[in-house]
Amino acid sequence: MKNVSIALLGCGTVGKGVVELLKMNGALIEEQLDTHLAIKYILVRNVDKYKDARLPETIHVTDDFADIINDDDVEIVIEVMGSADFAKICIEECFRKGKSVVSANKDVIADYGIPLLKLAHEHGADFQFEASVAGGIPVVRPMYSSLNSNKIEEIIGIMNGTTNFILTGMTDRELSYEEALAEAQAKGYAEADPTNDISGYDAARKIAILATLGFHSYVTFTDVSVEGIERITKDDIMHAKAMGYRIKLLAVARQEDDGISLAVHPAFIRKDHPLANVGDAYNAVYVRGNCVGDVMFYGQGAGALPTASAVVSDVMNVIQHVNNDMTGKRPYLWRNAEIKDAGEIKTPYYIRMIAANAPGVLSSISGIFARHAISIRSLIQKDETKELAEIVILVDSSANGVVKTALEEIKELPCIDCLCGAVRLIEV
């Protein structure tokens, strides 16, 4: 039986999950590959912290990357550190030494994925990163393998478990945003500083990776228009439910004749759509191909063992490539992407405001929409007090920039007390 030595960069949640998975399923993996996988090194910042970690005695815990890069026995390096700059340096050094890399680092791949793939190819190494998007859900490889006979037209995903947990709590149990966030932090779904999740940056990196693969285009995190869930209220949730929608933080990528649009934002989505029923911390990715039609990938988007499942699956794929003399030989087709300006992306909108309960208010609002050629689909007015009324408006598909300009004008009307929110509708 062949032996393959592996080095693990990082021993946090995912790193420990990899160690545990190989312990649980090592025999099953060996049976499929006729290969024994052994972790030889684990790179950490502070070796002393791992003295009582109960790791297998055969693993050498080190804080010196040179131990790994200079050991010719190490054929595959698993990078699960999380940091971007140092991880990128380590990955590049591995490729230059002919070592294949498996990574779960969405930050590195969203920003530097194409250059790293090219470098791996130049040095006959593999670069696999299934775990960088949606944890244990197999969605990265299908983008360039199972679905590669299609022109991918659209990718829509719930790609952040923290925000989905928060919005599920607000929808199903009528929690406030603040209450749902506090619960997510108490359960470990959200960090003490949850900005990366709730502001949409985490999902933006993931949709950039999938769009790069699915559209065969050079796309990075900076190409994605990003809006988080911070302004979503219980009132918005209530109105969405009343109109037959649910609110989700969606990552949306579309490939059209005039370019690629990329955005992350809260959105109303019909309650009978499969994505609307993805609850709690689960993730799902909905893909439309011009031949296959609509397919959806669903499962646990984070966690030690689900993410380790994707990591080890990549390792197995690398070994199969080695055994078949295919390592680093898969060609990549990338073209420079024509990215549509965020202001030009058209969607319907839900808009909520508090206005004076007086004659002429609705005509003032509708007049501004008319001047900007924005068509009102429906309008509901509810009296809050004798002086104030809540107005909920749905407008037909309009360019985001035009809608924002109209709303700025509406906000300046003397009759408007508060422009409470504007949320896109996704119609799929």
Summary of the structure (lengths in Angstrom):
residues: 428
radius of gyration: 24.3
end to end distance: 50.4
largest distance: 84.1
contacts: 1491
relative contact order: 0.13
helix: 40%
strand: 30%
